[in-house]
Amino acid sequence: MTAAAARAALARLAETDPEAAILTRLYQLLDVRPAAYWQEAAANEPPARAEDLAVLHGAIRACAPVAFGYTDRGGTVTTRRALPLALVHPAQGVKLLAFCETREGFRQFFVRAMTGLSLQPGDFSADRGALLQGLLEKEEGGPL
């Protein structure tokens, strides 16, 4: 498919299913080959746990917040509460794209670095479209 045909198909999709068009664009932006550092690091990391992926898939479908412990690349452990928007599968490992209520901004979390993942009370379905649009604008470098 040519680039022009792909853009036209995405424009048609945006007219009929705006959420799918946003997710498609996010997947295009975030499906990148990792740097050599990430390739080596990812090979030494455990994969995302199936039970965590199941919880996240359910939370995304239900528009339910999640809470979890998170260990960043530097080894710092924090507790997070987030609104899960999508899962992406780049070569360096499965990531959750979310609005982090703890940090009050959009974040990407490696699922393998989460601990104690749990569903939380709440329903952000009324805000999901705006959150996805905000995430897309952030990833494209546009205004929030």
C-alpha positions as a Markdown table, in Angstrom:
| # | Residue | x | y | z |
|---|---|---|---|---|
| 1 | Met | 0.0 | 0.0 | 0.0 |
| 2 | Thr | 1.4 | 3.4 | -0.9 |
| 3 | Ala | 1.7 | 6.1 | 1.7 |
| 4 | Ala | -1.1 | 8.2 | 0.1 |
| 5 | Ala | -3.4 | 5.2 | 0.1 |
| 6 | Ala | -2.6 | 4.5 | 3.8 |
| 7 | Arg | -3.4 | 8.1 | 4.7 |
| 8 | Ala | -6.7 | 7.9 | 2.8 |
| 9 | Ala | -7.6 | 4.7 | 4.5 |
| 10 | Leu | -6.8 | 6.2 | 7.9 |
| 11 | Ala | -8.9 | 9.3 | 7.1 |
| 12 | Arg | -11.9 | 7.1 | 6.2 |
| 13 | Leu | -11.4 | 5.1 | 9.4 |
| 14 | Ala | -11.4 | 8.4 | 11.4 |
| 15 | Glu | -14.8 | 9.2 | 9.9 |
| 16 | Thr | -16.4 | 5.9 | 10.9 |
| 17 | Asp | -14.4 | 4.9 | 14.0 |
| 18 | Pro | -12.4 | 7.8 | 15.5 |
| 19 | Glu | -11.0 | 5.7 | 18.3 |
| 20 | Ala | -9.7 | 3.0 | 15.9 |
| 21 | Ala | -8.0 | 5.7 | 13.9 |
| 22 | Ile | -6.3 | 7.2 | 16.9 |
| 23 | Leu | -5.1 | 3.8 | 18.1 |
| 24 | Thr | -3.8 | 2.9 | 14.6 |
| 25 | Arg | -1.8 | 6.2 | 14.5 |
| 26 | Leu | -0.4 | 5.5 | 18.0 |
| 27 | Tyr | 0.6 | 2.0 | 17.0 |
| 28 | Gln | 2.4 | 3.4 | 13.9 |
| 29 | Leu | 4.2 | 5.9 | 16.1 |
| 30 | Leu | 5.3 | 3.5 | 18.8 |
| 31 | Asp | 6.1 | 0.4 | 16.7 |
| 32 | Val | 9.7 | 1.3 | 16.3 |
| 33 | Arg | 12.9 | -0.7 | 16.3 |
| 34 | Pro | 14.7 | -0.4 | 19.6 |
| 35 | Ala | 18.2 | 1.0 | 19.8 |
| 36 | Ala | 21.0 | -1.6 | 20.3 |
| 37 | Tyr | 20.9 | -0.9 | 24.0 |
| 38 | Trp | 17.2 | -1.8 | 24.2 |
| 39 | Gln | 17.7 | -4.9 | 22.1 |
| 40 | Glu | 20.3 | -6.2 | 24.5 |
| 41 | Ala | 18.4 | -5.1 | 27.6 |
| 42 | Ala | 15.1 | -6.7 | 26.4 |
| 43 | Ala | 16.8 | -10.0 | 25.7 |
| 44 | Asn | 17.8 | -10.1 | 29.4 |
| 45 | Glu | 14.4 | -9.1 | 30.8 |
| 46 | Pro | 11.5 | -11.5 | 31.6 |
| 47 | Pro | 8.4 | -11.2 | 29.4 |
| 48 | Ala | 5.2 | -9.6 | 30.6 |
| 49 | Arg | 3.3 | -11.9 | 32.9 |
| 50 | Ala | 0.1 | -13.4 | 31.3 |
| 51 | Glu | -2.0 | -12.6 | 34.4 |
| 52 | Asp | -0.9 | -8.9 | 34.2 |
| 53 | Leu | -1.8 | -8.7 | 30.5 |
| 54 | Ala | -5.2 | -10.3 | 31.3 |
| 55 | Val | -5.9 | -7.7 | 34.0 |
| 56 | Leu | -4.8 | -4.9 | 31.7 |
| 57 | His | -6.9 | -6.1 | 28.8 |
| 58 | Gly | -9.9 | -6.2 | 31.1 |
| 59 | Ala | -9.2 | -2.8 | 32.5 |
| 60 | Ile | -8.9 | -1.3 | 29.1 |
| 61 | Arg | -12.2 | -2.8 | 27.9 |
| 62 | Ala | -14.0 | -1.7 | 31.1 |
| 63 | Cys | -12.3 | 1.8 | 31.3 |
| 64 | Ala | -11.3 | 1.0 | 34.8 |
| 65 | Pro | -8.3 | 2.5 | 36.6 |
| 66 | Val | -5.5 | 0.3 | 37.8 |
| 67 | Ala | -2.9 | 0.5 | 40.5 |
| 68 | Phe | 0.5 | -1.1 | 40.6 |
| 69 | Gly | 4.1 | -0.8 | 41.8 |
| 70 | Tyr | 6.5 | 0.2 | 39.1 |
| 71 | Thr | 10.3 | -0.2 | 38.9 |
| 72 | Asp | 11.9 | 2.2 | 36.4 |
| 73 | Arg | 15.1 | 1.6 | 34.4 |
| 74 | Gly | 17.1 | 3.2 | 37.2 |
| 75 | Gly | 15.7 | 0.9 | 39.8 |
| 76 | Thr | 13.4 | 3.4 | 41.5 |
| 77 | Val | 10.2 | 1.9 | 42.8 |
| 78 | Thr | 7.0 | 3.9 | 42.9 |
| 79 | Thr | 3.3 | 3.3 | 43.3 |
| 80 | Arg | 1.1 | 4.4 | 40.5 |
| 81 | Arg | -2.6 | 4.7 | 39.7 |
| 82 | Ala | -3.3 | 5.0 | 36.0 |
| 83 | Leu | -6.1 | 5.0 | 33.4 |
| 84 | Pro | -5.1 | 2.3 | 31.0 |
| 85 | Leu | -5.6 | 3.3 | 27.3 |
| 86 | Ala | -3.8 | 0.7 | 25.2 |
| 87 | Leu | -1.1 | -1.9 | 25.1 |
| 88 | Val | 1.6 | -1.8 | 22.5 |
| 89 | His | 4.1 | -4.5 | 21.6 |
| 90 | Pro | 7.4 | -3.0 | 20.5 |
| 91 | Ala | 10.4 | -5.3 | 20.3 |
| 92 | Gln | 11.8 | -4.1 | 23.7 |
| 93 | Gly | 8.7 | -5.4 | 25.5 |
| 94 | Val | 5.0 | -4.9 | 26.0 |
| 95 | Lys | 4.1 | -1.4 | 27.2 |
| 96 | Leu | 1.0 | 0.1 | 28.7 |
| 97 | Leu | 0.0 | 3.5 | 27.4 |
| 98 | Ala | -1.9 | 5.3 | 30.1 |
| 99 | Phe | -2.8 | 8.5 | 31.8 |
| 100 | Cys | -0.9 | 8.3 | 35.1 |
| 101 | Glu | -3.1 | 9.9 | 37.8 |
| 102 | Thr | -0.1 | 9.8 | 40.2 |
| 103 | Arg | 2.1 | 12.0 | 37.9 |
| 104 | Glu | -0.8 | 13.8 | 36.2 |
| 105 | Gly | 0.3 | 13.0 | 32.7 |
| 106 | Phe | 0.6 | 10.5 | 29.9 |
| 107 | Arg | 3.1 | 7.7 | 30.5 |
| 108 | Gln | 4.4 | 4.4 | 29.1 |
| 109 | Phe | 5.0 | 1.6 | 31.4 |
| 110 | Phe | 6.7 | -1.7 | 30.7 |
| 111 | Val | 4.3 | -4.4 | 31.9 |
| 112 | Arg | 7.2 | -6.6 | 33.0 |
| 113 | Ala | 8.2 | -3.9 | 35.5 |
| 114 | Met | 4.8 | -3.8 | 37.2 |
| 115 | Thr | 4.0 | -5.5 | 40.5 |
| 116 | Gly | 0.8 | -5.9 | 42.5 |
| 117 | Leu | -1.4 | -4.9 | 39.6 |
| 118 | Ser | -5.0 | -4.4 | 40.6 |
| 119 | Leu | -8.2 | -3.0 | 39.2 |
| 120 | Gln | -9.5 | 0.1 | 41.0 |
| 121 | Pro | -13.0 | 1.4 | 41.4 |
| 122 | Gly | -14.0 | 4.0 | 38.8 |
| 123 | Asp | -15.1 | 4.4 | 35.2 |
| 124 | Phe | -13.4 | 6.8 | 32.8 |
| 125 | Ser | -15.4 | 5.7 | 29.7 |
| 126 | Ala | -16.8 | 9.3 | 29.3 |
| 127 | Asp | -13.2 | 10.6 | 29.0 |
| 128 | Arg | -11.6 | 7.8 | 27.0 |
| 129 | Gly | -11.8 | 9.6 | 23.6 |
| 130 | Ala | -10.3 | 12.8 | 24.9 |
| 131 | Leu | -7.6 | 10.9 | 26.7 |
| 132 | Leu | -6.7 | 9.0 | 23.6 |
| 133 | Gln | -6.6 | 12.2 | 21.6 |
| 134 | Gly | -4.4 | 13.8 | 24.2 |
| 135 | Leu | -2.0 | 10.9 | 24.1 |
| 136 | Leu | -1.8 | 11.0 | 20.4 |
| 137 | Glu | -1.1 | 14.8 | 20.5 |
| 138 | Lys | 1.7 | 14.1 | 23.0 |
| 139 | Glu | 3.3 | 11.4 | 21.0 |
| 140 | Glu | 3.1 | 13.5 | 17.8 |
| 141 | Gly | 4.7 | 16.4 | 19.6 |
| 142 | Gly | 1.6 | 18.6 | 19.4 |
| 143 | Pro | -0.2 | 20.6 | 22.1 |
| 144 | Leu | -1.8 | 19.0 | 25.1 |
